[in-house]
Amino acid sequence: MNKRIWELDAIRGVLMILIMAYHLFYDLVFLFSLVELNTPFLRGLYRFCNDWLGSPFLFLSGLCVTLGSRPVRRGLQVIGGGVIITLVTTGMYLLGFAGKDIIIYFGVLHCLGTCMLLWPLFKKLPKPILLALGITLAVLGLFVIDDVRVSFPWLVPLGLVPRSFASSDYFPLLPNLGYFLIGAFLGKTLYREKKSLLPNIPPSHPLIRPLSFVGRHSLILYLLHQPVLAAAVYLWTVII
């Protein structure tokens, strides 16, 4: 986006903060066993965050891709971040810090970057077709692909996985490409003039400014926050 739309940055900032809180919770439960999922509420909260917290990023990314001019370059940057995370989690497994299910093969960054790279194939579609395609892919992923298992790993990015597949962060293209395209439909509809929908609210507001800052730097924060959180929890266990 040539001119930042503050509410989109702020929404991304809120989502990023929620992701960081979820990853802190994950570290406390699974990496360091300091918290147990011993109540239905905690188990339900973890399952909900694990399954759905990343999906709003797909909607928002789809919306924002209609406002930018270099989705391929941005997509490559985001996929590069995903590759770094794959290498780090693989190293954690090989060094014995975690089980094999820690490895992230196709997480939220891989998915977001791939959707951005695919966007030029869809950007000229009429809005009704874009929406219909997004809904179709989302429904296909939610209610069809989820129950299908294969005997080989080559279709993991699509959503077809072996029965033994496990990963700490998995966002296949189905249904998530559908969410991305629905977001793109919203971007073409709500932001067709590429202007803020809330022009009377100043971006410099003390509650908005820090959220927008987090949103503008979400990729680097996503890459850095988990090692920082894990190190902080580890130091805390050593101190106490």
N, C-alpha and C positions, 0 to 999 in steps of 0.2 A: 504494500500500500504506500503510495507516495505521501499521503497525508494520513496520519494515524487517526483511527476512530476510537476514541477513548473507551467507550463502553465495551468494545471487543477485547481490548487489552486488559481491562479490569476483570471481565468475565474469565479470561484466560488466567489471570493472576489468582482469582479465587479457586479455580480448578487446580492450579499448581500447588497452592497451599493445602488443599484437600489431599492431593496425591502425596505430598510430603508427610502429612499426618498419617496417612495409610501406610506408607513405607516405614515410618517409625514404629507403628503398631506391628507390622510384619517382622521387623528386627527384634522387637521385644518378645514376640511369640515364637518365631521359628529359628532365628539365628542364635539367640541367647537364652531362650526358654525361661524368660523372666515373668511372663504372663501366660496363663493357661486359658484356652477356649473352653471353659468349664461351665458355661451357662448358654442356654438357647439364644439369648440376646447377643452375646459376643460371637457365637458361631454364625448367627444370621447376619450380624454387622460385617464380619469378615467376608462372608460369601457375597454379600451385596456389593461391597467395595471392590472385591476381586473381579466380579463379573461385570460391573456397570460403571465404575468410576472413570474408566478411560474412554467410554463411549461419547460423553459430551465433547471431548477433544476432537473426535472425528467430525461431529456436527459442526463445531466451531471452525475447524480447519477447512471443511468444505465451504463454509460461508466465506471465510477470509480469502480462499483461493480465487474467488470471483473478483476480488478487489485488487489483487496483485498482478504483476506483469511477468514474473520469472518463476513460475511454479516448478520447472524442471531443476533449476539451480537450487532452489530451496528444498526440493525433494531429495536431491543428492546429499545436501548438508544433513538433513534429518536422518536419512538412511545411514550416513556415515556415523552419526551418533548411535544409531542402533547397532552397528557393527562393533563399535567400541564396547557397548554394554555386553554384547555376545562374548567378546574376547575376555572381558573382566569376569563375567560369571563362569565361563569355561575355566579360567584360571583358578577361581575359588574352588571349583570342583576338583581340579587336578591337584591342587595343593592341600586338599582335605579339609577345607574350611566349611564345606556344605556338601549335601548329597547331589546326585546328578540332576535332580529335578530343579535345581537352582538355575540351570543353564537356560538363557533366553534365546530361543531360535528365531522367533518372529513376534517380537513384542510390539508395544504401542508405537515406538519410533519407526520400526521397520514398516509397520502398516501405514502410518501417516505419510512417510516418505514415498512409499509405493503409490498410494492414492494420488499424491501430488504429481508423480511422474506420469500417471495414467490420465490425469485431468485433460490434457490437450485432446484426447480421444473423445471427450464428452462435452467440451466447453461450447460447441456450436449447436448442441441439441436444443430444440425448443423446450421451454420450461415444463410444459405438461409431460413430455416424454422423459425429461430428466427426473422429475418427481416419480413417475411411474416406474422407471428403471431402478431408482433408489429404493423404493418400497419393495419391489420384486426381489432385489438382491438381499435386502434385510430379512424379508420373510423366508427366503430360501435358506439363508444362513441360520436363522433362529429355529426353524421347524423341520428342516430337511437334512442339511449337512451335519448338524449337531449329532444326529443319531447314526451317521454312516461311519464305518471304520474300514481302513484298508490295510494291506500287509506291507506297505512300503512308505518311506518318509518323504517322497518327492513332492507331494501335494500339501505339505504342512502350511505353506503360505496361503493356500486357498481355503483351508479349513478341513481337509480330509487327512486324518491322522491315524497312525497305528493304535491298536487298543492299549498298548503299554505307554503311549506318549504322555509325558509330564513336563511342565515348564512353569516357572514362577511368574511368567508374564507372557500371555499368549493372546494375540489379537489378529485372527485370520481375516482375509479380505472379505469373506462371507461370515457374518453380515456387515462388517464394518465399512466396506466400500459403499454399501447401501446407505449407511448413516452419512458418509461423506457426501454422497450425491444429493441426499435430502438437504444437507446443510448448504450445498451449492445452489439448490433451488431457492432456499430461503435467502441466500445472498443476492441472487439475481432479482428476487422479488422485493425484499425489504430494503436492500442497499443498492438499488439500480442507479441511484445518483451518486453513490460512493461518498455519502455524507452521514454524519452522526444523526441518529434518530432523537438524540437528546441534546440539542445544541445549546440549550439554556443552562445546562449544568456545566460549570467550569472544570476542565480536566485537572486543574491545580488544587481542587478541593482536598483537604488533608486526609480524608478517608479514601479518596479515589487515587490520589497520586502514587502511594506505595503499591496498591494493587496493580495499577497500570505498569509500574516499573517491573514488578515480578512478571507480568504478562509479556512485556516486551523482551525479557531475557529468559523466557521459559525454557528454551533448549539448553542453554548452558547450565541453568539451575537444575534441570532434570538430570543432566549428566553428573553434576557434582554433589547433589544433595544426599544421595544414598550412601556414598563412601563417608561423607561427613557425619551423617546420622549414625552409621554403624560404628565408626570410630568413637563417637561421643558415648554411645551406649557401652562399648567395650571399656572405655576409660572409667565410666561410672561403675561398672562391675568390679574393676580392679580397685578403685578407691574404697568402695564399701566392703 
